[in-house]
């Protein structure tokens, strides 16, 4: 194991997110919203960063774009390849890190990320890499979880029980338009925001919580870390169930997200 805390963090991410596969279905409609938001067109070169199971990449490829994609998890990359094959589209998928994108400068017309790049430990490094591989005049677009809404608050609750390592950017900061504008700075023009809602069906707050304990990387790691401390685990579950109950309505959790689009100078 590397002594680099960022490398250790990424190794934990790679392991935790490998369990994400069952969540694929709920991310497919937001993927279409992001591709539409980014105004992806046929024949454009597109990079999907933190591609997961390929829902954005496949959607863009079916719109006629020439797509490449990368993700930290080899398990998710393999599933993405299967999804592309099933859809009959050609996409180059690679295991890769948004903080060290394996493509040359100014290679793409569009760079996308759906709930992916926001989990990189160093926001400034991830953004610099995404902009580096984007052509001047090209579009950067991403979907993120705002801190004031359900998912952002859930990550804050998880972080309270197991704080992230020092120097790791909190993912929900990417859902704050003010922070996004500051991070993009004068590297871009025409910053535009839109919002959407991802509906997650569940039979009860506890049903939802059990599901994310088995599939959502940060929660998976938290529960694993508390297995030897049953009182702390029970306290976390009780707090999580209470939090979920306040948001649970009509057998669903409504997960509001922010979409950002900008043009590189």
N, C-alpha and C positions, 0 to 999 in steps of 0.2 A: 504493500500500500504506500502511495506517495505521501511525503510529508507536507505537500502543498495542500492547504485547506480547501482551495477551490477545486483541485483535482479530487479530493476526498468527497466534497459535496456533489460533484458531477457523477462520481461512482455510485453514490447513494441514489441519485436521481435516476441513473440508468437502470438500477435494480428495481426501484419503486415503480417507475412508469411502465415497466414491462407488463404490469398487471392491468393496464388500462383498457384492454380489448373490449370488455363488455360495455364500456361507455361509448363505443363508436357510434351507435345508432343515434344517440341524442345530439351528437355534434354534426350530423350530416346537413341538417337544414341551416344552421348557422354558417356552415361552409359555403353554401350557395349564396347566402347574404353577403359574405366577405368577398367572394369572387365578383358579385354584382357591384358591390361598393367600390372595388378596385378598378372597375370598368375593363376587365380583362377581355381582350379581343383575339380573334383567330390569328395565328401566326406569330403572336408575341412570344418572346422568351420569358419564361416565368420560373422563379425559384420559390419553393414552399419550404420555409424554415421551421424546424420543430414539427415535422409533417405528421407525426403520429401514425395513424393507420391510413393516411393518404386521402382523407375526405376532401380537403381543399385541392390537393394536386389532381385527383381524378376529376373533380368538378371543373377545374380550369382546363384540363386536357380534353374533356368532352365538349368544351366551348371552342375547341380548335387551337388552343395555345400549345406551344412546345415547352414541356414542363420537366424540370428537375426538382428533386426534393431531398431533404436530409433530416435525420433525427438521431438523437443520442442513443436511443434504444434499438438494438438489432432485432429484438422481438417485434417491435412495432413496424420496423422497416420491412420485415418479411410479410407481415399482414398487409401492409400497403402494396407490396408487389402483387399479392394475390388479388386484392381489390382492383388494381389496374388491369390485371390479366382478365378478370371476370368482366370488366367494363369494355374490354377490347381497345384499350388505349396504351400507347407507349410512353412510359415515364422512366427516367433514370433516377432510381432511389439509391441513396448512400447512407451509411452510418456516418454521422458527422456532428460537429459542435458549432453552434452559432457564434461562439467566440473565436473560431478559427475556420471559417467557411472555406471548403476546398475548391474554390473557383476563382478565376482571375478577376482583375479590376474591370468594372463596367461591362459585365457579361450578360446582364439581364435587363429586359424592359420593365419587368414588374418583380418586386420581392414581397412575398406574403408571409404572414404567420398568424395562425389561429390558436390563441392560448398556448403558444409554444415558447417564443423568444423571451417572454416575460419571466420565465423560470431560470434564465441564465443568471449566474451569481453576480456578474458585473454588467449592469445595464449599459454603461457607456461603451464597453468593449463590444457587446452584442450589436448595439445600434451602429457603431462605427463599421463593423464588418458587413452588416446589411446594406449600408449606404455605399461601402467600397465596391461591392459587386454589382451595384445598380448603375445603369447608364445615366449620364446627365439628361435631365428631362423625363427620366423614368419615374415610375410610381412605386412608392412604398406604402403598404397597407397592412393593418393588423387588427385583430380583435383581442380585447383584454377585459379583465374583471375589475370594475370600479370598486374602490375601497368602501364606499357608502352603501353598496348593495349586498345582497345575500352572500355570494361567493367570496367577495372581498372580506366581509365580516367573518365568514367561516375560517378563512385562512388566518385572520388575526387571532381567532380563538385557538386554532391549532398552534400558532406561534407562541401564544402565551404559555402553553404547556411544554413545548419544546422549541425554544428560540432558535432561529437560524444562526449559523456561524457568523462571527464578526466580519463585516465587509460585504455581506450578501445583501443585494438590493431586495426589499420586500416586493413580491410580484404585483400586489394590487396598486403600487405606485404607477404602474403602466396604465391603470384605468382612470387616472386623474388628468383631465385635459391640460391643466396648467403645467403639471410636471412633464407631460408629453411635449407640449410646446417648448418648454425650456430645454429638454433633451435634444429635440430636433434642431433648435436654434436657427441659425441662418444658413444651415446646410440645405434647407428645403424652402419651397414656396407653396402657396395654395393649400394650407393645412385645413382639412375638413373633417368634421366629426359626425357620426350618426350612432344610433343606439338600436339594440334589439333585445329580444328575450328568448332564452332557451328554456323550454318546458321539460322538466324532468319528472316522469311519472313515478309514483311510489304509493304503497298501501298505507303507510304510517310514517311518522318521523323516524321510528326505530328501523323500519324497513329501508329507508334511505340511508340511515347511518350505517347499518350493516353492509350495504352495498359499497359505500365509499371506503369503509374499513378494508374491503377486499380488492379495491380497484384504483383508488385515488392516491397517487404516490405519496404525498406528504402525510396523509392520514394513515396509510399503510405503515409507514416508517414510525409514526408516533405510537400506534397501537403495539407494534413489535417491541419498541423500546420500553413500554410499560408492562410487558407481560410478567416481569418479575416483581412488579409493584401493584398488586391487585387493588389496593385502596385508591391509588392515584389513577389507575385505569377506570375504576368505577366512577370516580369523581369527574373525569373527563367525559365519560359517556353520559353521565347525568346532565352535565352542563351542555353538551352537544344536543341531547334530546330536547332539553328546554329551549335552546336556541332554534332548533328545527321546528318545534311546535309553533313558534311565533310566526314562522314563514310558511307553514304547511297549509294548503287550501285546495279543496276539490281534488284530493289525491295527487297533488303535484307540488313541486317546488319550482318557482319561476326565477330563473337565473338571468338577471339583466347584464348585458355586456355593452362595451363601448367599441366602436369601430373608428379607426383613424386612417386617413388617406392624405398623402402629401406628394409633391413632385420634387425630385432632386434638382438642385441648381446645376 
